[in-house]
Amino acid sequence: MNKKIIAFSQVTRCGGVTINALLQSYFGLKHFDLVGEILNNQMTYDEKDLLFDMKIHPFARSFAGHFSSYLNIDNISKINNKNVMFYTMLRNPIDRVFSKYRFQVDRYNLPNDFNAWFQKYHIPNGMINHFVGSDNLELAKEILTHKYKAVGILEKFDESLLIFKKKLSLEGMDLSYKIKNDTTKLKSDEQIKVEDKYREMVISSNIKDLKLYEYVLNTIWKEQVRDYNSDKLKSDLIKEFSSKNYRFNERISSDVRIKLNKIYHHFFYKPISKLRYKLK
């Protein structure tokens, strides 16, 4: 059997924290969240950093994080004799921008001024920039079509999880989840007015992201559903996500894997990574 490691390329405000929790639950210590370096307000992470991380995670079968966007997929199609399979989740670009705004205002106690936030923090066509480092739409299409094993859609989250499970051969993975970092609860009447007021401005600055999102929906997503079989996908949705009683020992095992993963990350991997970046 070919050894593999799956790599979740986490686009901001596209369900990544929820997916990370599922990965921690399934893989335990065999999953790690990338720790990169921030220089001059820019995140950096390259193939040398990944090679180092693989040395301190020799049994890893999964990694994830925003920093994965800085990796050249062609340079790491194989690493430590493992095939690397990239996958990701996209979202309606306009909803993603407003969600990012609500999240950052709440998390970092920023002024509740959308226009000021937009001018200072907004990255036009942020999804394309995640994959390409620029707003090159055609290159982003090429990468997602030919270099990614699977592409999910946040608005079709449950279906995306089932497709990930099949495409990435995650046999036996429990897909039950709790939504993390949900910003819908922050969407007040005032926030709705803000979104209505600035929607056209957000649309005009994310035209290429909208085109990428539409492309994925009409090509990659449709092909994935055909490959899965749409009827089977519907029946598996009922089987996987209908309410059910979990055996106590299964839930305990899952909780233990998550806790061990977090302990290892915060008390070993993260301190070592920070020290390594300081000594560079």
Phi, psi and omega in degrees: 000134178291131175287143180218159172224132182262143187233110179270113179274105193270105176280135182304133177063038177233036175080013186296322182293322177296316179295321179300320179297321176296319180294319177298319181294322184278313187265337184060234181288355178270007175238143174220149178263125186300136173247114181251191182243144176247116180238127180052044179065016178242134177283141177227143176191128182227187186295328177294322177296319179294320178300319177297315181298325179292332178291325180266000172230062189297338182255013184298141174239358183202141168217161185205164174144164178296328184293343180298339180293344182267004180269140174274109185302322181298329182279345184230032177299333171227138177212132184051041179063024177241139174283129181262125181244115181271145174210164185203176177228131176251174182208156173310120188300326182289316176297324180297318181296313181293326177295319178297319178298310181299318181296312184290323176298318181287314185289318187253010177054047179277159176300139183278065183229101187298317183299317178295317178298316183300316182292328185265323191244342185288136175249111179302139180051052187295330180291315178298318178301326179300318185272334189243330185087007176205190179255035180283097184298314184296323178292321177298318176300315181300315182296311183292327182285318190250344186242354179252135180288325181205148177228118180265168178234124184302321180292347175236053191298311182297316178299321180297319179298319178296320178294319175302315183302318180285309185297326185260005177056052180263064184300133176080004181288127176279118185267004178295140187211163170241133182294130179255149177052043181286122181260359180296330179291344179269359185273086180278176175300323179295320179295321178299320177296320179299315181295320178296320183292320188254007185302314182297324178295319179293318179299314184296334181266001182226033181300316182291324175298320177297322178292322177295315180300315179295321178299313181298316179300319187272347182236287185300312183297314180299320179294320179296319179294319177298318181295323180286326187090112188300322179293319179293324178298317179297316181290324179291330176299318180293316181296316188280324190246003172289154182298138181207159180264123180270143177292141186304317184292330177293316180294320178298316180298318179296315180297322179295316180298318179296315182294318178297319179300315182292322178298313180299317183296311188279332186251355178230295186298310184296313177299319179296318180296316180296320178296319179298317179294325179293326184274355180299000000 
